[in-house]
Amino acid sequence: MKTAYNKSWVKNLQIQQTAQLWVTNNLLTSSQFERIKAAFPESFYRPGIFVKIGLFLFTVFGGSFFAGFLSLFFIDNAGSKTFAVLSFISAACYYFFLEFFIKDRKLFHSGIDNALLYMGNGAIIITFVVLFEGMEIWQYCSLVLLVNGITTIRYADLFTVFISMASIFVGFASILVKFPIGKAFMPFATMILSVLLYVVNKSERDYYYRECQILIKIFVMVTFYFGGNYYVVREGNALLSEITTPNAPQIPFAILFYVFTTVIPILYCFLGLKNRDRVFLIVGLFTAAFSCFTYRYYFDFLAIEIILSIGGFLLILISVLSINYLKIPRFGVTDEIMEGRKLANLEAILIANQFGQTPEENNFKFGGGNFGGGGAGNDY
């Protein structure tokens, strides 16, 4: 499927962002940066965050007004089928204006295109939900996955990626709960599904989808942890079994889930440090915090004030010691921001800039640990 945004501009934008970082690190001069911008042009409209929020809200308001105005023509034939037709027409209009504004106004995740995309997806989903009432949860999830999956391929939007991933796991869980053995093995099935999706997502993709891949990576890492977390499994088991007692009953293989709750965050942090992968490290730290909450929830051995004080002291101590220890880079890890991967094509771009040629590059590497910058990888 053809992408909605100009892929050459997307690549040039990432090159410009990389070059801007080199200017900040005094690796390029301002004049060199300007020549790089001229060699790798892009004309996307990318407003600031507050303008983007304002444009998003304004577009949602305008789209809602349009749908309300359109409904006036169907007011005499109110009914479910009429509502489905209204939703379908609205969706078609949203998608039409989305494509028009992207091509005519050069939008690139600018708020307007995001709002039109979400409204279009919502309207088309509502159309089928109204037409096919009484479907099972996994069927609704399949519909949501289909719509958001297709639009993700075309627009590479992070929110549609998140909805697609959520629909996969919700639909999968809705099938498992139909069978007693499915309920029993749901935690393990969730972990297996997370691993499979991680492996599929790990394969090299086009730079156009790089941030989408990072979000998928984070999502499946979190679901893998939750699948093995003792608190989630125990309370989830009570919820599925419709047990209303104040304390959820003990679960089978409790020791195994205690091990998962402890080992998975440690494994994430270890892999993050070993492979210099910031995503693994950050997710590992957050899951470690949730593991502490899990043990504190079931083993109330100290007052919360004492635990918070001890935890805060230990975190500060570890942070100070780590910063002092890593002032001299050790094992490829440092406490300073380094963008080693972004320097891989420095010579090629400088040479191209010097001689006025654009290098042929099929696998330009971007990112180095910043989530919003299109990659998370091997540097700190």
Secondary structure, DSSP 4 states (H G I P E B T S, - for coil): ---SS-HHHHHHHHHHHHHHHHHHTTSS-HHHHHHHHHHS----B---HHHHHHHHHHHHHHHHHHHHHHHGGGGGG-SHHHHHHHHHHHHHHHHHHHHHHHHHH-BSS-SHHHHHHHHHHHHHHHHHHHHTTT--HHHHHHHHHHHHHHHHHHH--HHHHHHHHHHHHHHHHHHHTTSHHHHHTHHHHHHHHHHHHHHHHHS---GGGHHHHHHHHHHHHHHHHHHH-HHHHHHHHHHHTT--SSSPPP-TTHHHHHHHHHHHHHHHHHHHHHTT-HHHHHHHHHHHHHHHHHHHHH---S-HHHHHHHHHHHHHHHHHHHHHHTTS-BTTB-SS---TGGGTTHHHHHHHHHHT-PPP-SS----SS-GGGT---S--
